[in-house]
Amino acid sequence: MEIYREPLKKGEEALSKEKKASSLNEALKDVFYLQESVFESYDVKKPLFKEMSEIADAKTILASSTSGLLMSKIQRAVKNHPERCVIAHPWNPPHLMPLVEIVPRKKTSKEVIDETIKLMKEIGKKPALLRKEVVGMIGNRLSALWREAVDLVNKGIATVEDVDNVIKMAQG
């Protein structure tokens, strides 16, 4: 799979290229990378990915911002070039949080993974690549640790610094 794209544009130049579309056909014309952020439901995402894969150029990367659904199930709906589908889940609020979890599936090409990681770095994000698909990804699975740390501080059991030190230093 060959992926073609213009170098990343910044600031005013990028904003000058912004366009509005009245249809999915129009929106997907000449697109290098598409970040989908619709409702968290296979019933919504699968038909959308099927339609996008039929409309978009075969080289267009189709990324989902899902935080809990599996790309393997979404990809089943994609008949045209499923190798270009990947999860790129930005953490909220995305303008403050740099983390983006990248989750390919067996059908996702190495070029799509590499280009997605490259793009995320170019826009100032910190990509974390999951080597295997798992429900909840990394961040959601570690949220219990976060809740416990906050609870320890809120109850006056430990300081932020002490909780931070325990998390950093208690690796065996």
C-alpha positions as CSV (number, residue, x, y, z in Angstrom):
1,M,0.0,0.0,0.0
2,E,1.4,3.4,-0.9
3,I,0.4,6.4,1.1
4,Y,0.7,9.9,-0.4
5,R,0.3,13.1,1.5
6,E,1.4,16.7,1.6
7,P,3.8,17.8,4.3
8,L,2.0,18.9,7.4
9,K,0.9,22.6,7.2
10,K,0.8,24.8,10.3
11,G,-1.1,27.8,11.5
12,E,-2.7,30.1,9.0
13,E,-1.8,27.9,6.0
14,A,-3.6,24.9,7.5
15,L,-6.6,27.0,8.4
16,S,-6.8,28.3,4.8
17,K,-7.2,24.7,3.6
18,E,-10.2,24.1,5.8
19,K,-13.3,23.2,3.8
20,K,-16.9,22.5,4.6
21,A,-18.7,19.6,3.0
22,S,-22.4,18.9,2.5
23,S,-21.9,15.1,1.9
24,L,-19.6,12.3,2.9
25,N,-18.6,12.0,-0.8
26,E,-17.5,15.6,-0.8
27,A,-15.8,15.4,2.6
28,L,-13.7,12.4,1.7
29,K,-12.4,13.8,-1.6
30,D,-8.6,14.1,-1.6
31,V,-8.2,13.2,2.1
32,F,-5.0,11.6,3.4
33,Y,-6.2,10.8,6.9
34,L,-9.7,10.7,8.4
35,Q,-10.3,10.7,12.1
36,E,-13.8,9.5,12.9
37,S,-15.3,10.5,16.2
38,V,-18.9,9.3,16.1
39,F,-21.0,7.6,18.9
40,E,-19.4,4.6,20.6
41,S,-21.4,1.9,19.0
42,Y,-20.7,-0.9,16.5
43,D,-24.1,-0.2,15.0
44,V,-23.0,3.3,14.2
45,K,-19.3,2.8,13.4
46,K,-19.5,-0.3,11.2
47,P,-21.8,1.1,8.6
48,L,-19.9,4.4,8.6
49,F,-16.6,2.6,8.0
50,K,-18.2,0.5,5.3
51,E,-19.4,3.6,3.5
52,M,-16.2,5.5,4.0
53,S,-14.1,2.6,2.6
54,E,-16.3,2.6,-0.5
55,I,-16.0,6.4,-1.0
56,A,-12.5,7.3,0.1
57,D,-9.4,6.8,-2.0
58,A,-7.7,3.4,-1.4
59,K,-4.8,5.3,0.2
60,T,-6.8,7.2,2.7
61,I,-6.2,6.2,6.3
62,L,-9.4,5.6,8.2
63,A,-8.9,6.1,11.9
64,S,-11.4,5.7,14.7
65,S,-11.2,7.6,18.0
66,T,-13.0,4.8,19.9
67,S,-11.9,4.2,23.4
68,G,-13.7,0.9,24.0
69,L,-14.5,-0.8,20.7
70,L,-12.4,-3.3,18.8
71,M,-11.0,-2.5,15.3
72,S,-11.2,-6.2,14.4
73,K,-15.0,-5.9,14.6
74,I,-15.1,-2.6,12.8
75,Q,-12.8,-3.9,10.0
76,R,-15.3,-6.8,9.3
77,A,-17.6,-4.2,7.7
78,V,-14.8,-2.9,5.5
79,K,-14.6,-4.7,2.1
80,N,-12.4,-2.2,0.3
81,H,-8.8,-2.0,1.7
82,P,-9.3,-2.9,5.5
83,E,-5.5,-2.6,5.8
84,R,-6.0,1.2,6.1
85,C,-8.1,1.1,9.2
86,V,-6.7,1.8,12.6
87,I,-7.7,3.1,16.0
88,A,-6.1,6.4,17.0
89,H,-7.7,7.3,20.4
90,P,-6.9,10.8,21.6
91,W,-7.3,11.4,25.3
92,N,-9.7,14.1,26.5
93,P,-9.5,16.9,26.4
94,P,-7.4,16.5,23.3
95,H,-6.1,20.1,23.2
96,L,-4.5,19.5,26.6
97,M,-3.7,15.8,26.8
98,P,-1.0,14.6,24.4
99,L,-1.6,10.9,24.7
100,V,-3.0,9.0,21.6
101,E,-3.4,5.3,21.8
102,I,-2.7,3.6,18.4
103,V,-4.4,0.2,18.0
104,P,-3.9,-1.6,14.7
105,R,-5.4,-5.0,13.9
106,K,-4.0,-7.9,12.0
107,K,-5.3,-6.5,8.7
108,T,-3.8,-3.0,9.4
109,S,-0.7,-2.4,7.2
110,K,2.6,-1.4,8.7
111,E,2.6,1.7,6.5
112,V,-0.7,2.8,8.0
113,I,0.6,2.3,11.5
114,D,3.9,4.2,10.8
115,E,2.1,7.1,9.0
116,T,-0.5,7.4,11.9
117,I,2.3,7.5,14.5
118,K,4.3,10.0,12.4
119,L,1.2,12.3,11.9
120,M,0.4,12.2,15.7
121,K,4.0,13.2,16.5
122,E,3.9,16.0,13.9
123,I,0.9,17.5,15.6
124,G,2.5,17.3,19.1
125,K,0.9,14.1,20.3
126,K,2.5,11.2,22.2
127,P,1.5,8.0,20.5
128,A,1.4,4.7,22.5
129,L,1.2,1.7,20.2
130,L,-0.6,-1.4,21.4
131,R,0.9,-4.6,20.1
132,K,-2.3,-6.5,20.6
133,E,-5.9,-5.5,20.6
134,V,-7.6,-5.4,24.0
135,V,-10.8,-4.0,25.3
136,G,-10.1,-0.8,27.3
137,M,-6.7,-0.3,25.7
138,I,-3.9,0.8,28.1
139,G,-5.2,4.0,29.6
140,N,-8.7,2.9,30.5
141,R,-7.3,-0.3,32.1
142,L,-5.0,1.8,34.3
143,S,-7.8,4.2,35.3
144,A,-8.4,2.2,38.5
145,L,-4.8,3.1,39.6
146,W,-5.5,6.8,38.9
147,R,-8.7,6.7,41.0
148,E,-6.9,5.0,43.9
149,A,-4.1,7.5,43.7
150,V,-6.5,10.4,43.8
151,D,-8.5,8.8,46.7
152,L,-5.3,8.4,48.7
153,V,-4.4,12.1,48.3
154,N,-8.0,13.3,48.9
155,K,-8.3,11.3,52.1
156,G,-5.0,12.7,53.4
157,I,-3.4,9.3,53.5
158,A,-0.5,10.4,51.3
159,T,0.8,13.4,49.5
160,V,0.9,13.7,45.7
161,E,4.7,13.4,45.8
162,D,4.6,10.2,47.9
163,V,2.0,8.6,45.7
164,D,4.0,9.6,42.6
165,N,7.2,8.1,44.2
166,V,5.5,4.9,45.0
167,I,4.2,4.5,41.4
168,K,7.6,5.4,40.0
169,M,9.8,3.4,42.4
170,A,7.7,0.3,43.2
171,Q,8.5,-1.5,40.0
172,G,10.1,-4.9,40.7
